[in-house]
């Protein structure tokens, strides 16, 4: 399931500490756009669910002190807005998005060409899943500062989430030409993964690891992404090594713990997996990990504990929606995976697909339609979801199950077999169903 969990949502947080450090040290006036010391990647302020315990509070305090002295200081206003976005990231509390928007717009009112505020507005739009709006903000920042690589990151992220993959690849090439670093390498890795080039994605993510960053979080983040690539291609030992390396680089890192949890679940060590997921959600209650923990409880027969975690995910959806975040696709995927409210899941998925044509939204639509018994329409969406040749076990499983219902035995065997071949551990919930369906097709 894809609940706030794509590599995209992690990727836009990769340069946070560079941004915040620049803001703390920034003069009262943003440097001219042709100055090489442009603030680094305001697009990276939100999304990873990483906690840098107290870091946002430090920046908030610093910027508020500056604003006490100069009320309309655009640099301080931009810094405060970015810090509110970081606070949302640390706490998974979307109420900070409203504060961030108010402050960033004040910065732009005081200085319309404030680069940090433009980038911050792009980050805010990405975080709210307003991808067309994010694209507009990215273009504004790029027009203002054509040599600022982070603007291309905002643009590429928006293009990717809208499903404009050819444009995203072109944008990423310009970005990496300007600044070959952790931010650009990680995005290149994701683009390669989407296009089915797993080996190339691993190579690019290794480059991101080698490029590193100024803080332990940066290295931990790239190690986790490398681990995810290994896990998603069925390489458990390599994935475990990468997750452990992330914990060495950044002790207690919640994404590394969750990564190890999925390895333990794949190994059949459910009790250890449950404990690791509990440790992760104790730091930040991210929906993807709450859901994974609920699934493990469900499989172990503890339906009460499972439902409690699913209920928490539902509450998070309502809170995010109330604070301006579009969760249509994520909520549709959650309902379809639970096989609940089929008509509502289809409605939400169709609403998301009306503006987004990326493969994950199409996959969500396909699975929602499958649950609703609309198999022909589901197949149309599944074809779109697999159009890039992405080697994703869950997407291929969905297509295979749809084909099985349509009586396309050959197609079902092909795609279910590919799902298990690419990653025999793609889902603790659905791997047994994939095997059972294949066995049934063989009879």
Buried (B, 14 or more C-beta within 10 A) or exposed (E): BBBBBBBBBBBBBBBBBBBBBBBBEBEEEBBEBEEEEBBBBBBBBBBBBBBBEEBBEBBBEBBEEBBEEEEEBBBBBBBBBBBBBBBBBBBBBBBBBBBBBEBBBBBBEBBEBBBBBBBBBBBBBBBBBBBEBBBBBBBBBBEBBEEBBBBBBBBBBBBBBBBBBEBBBBBBBBBBEBBBBBBBBBBBBBBBBBBBBBEBBBBBBBBBBEBBBEBBBBBBBBBBBBBBBBBBBBBBEBBBBBBBBBBEBBEEBBBBBBBBBBBBBBEEBBEBBBBBBEBBBEBBBBBBBBBBBBBBBBBEEBEEBBBBBBEBBBEBBEBBBEBBBBBBBBBBBBBBBBEEBBEBBBBBBBBBBEBBBBBBBBBBBBBBBBBBEBBEBBBBBBEBBBEBEBBBBBBBBBBBBBBBBBEBEEBBBBBBBBBBEBBBBBBBBBBEEBEEBBEEBEE
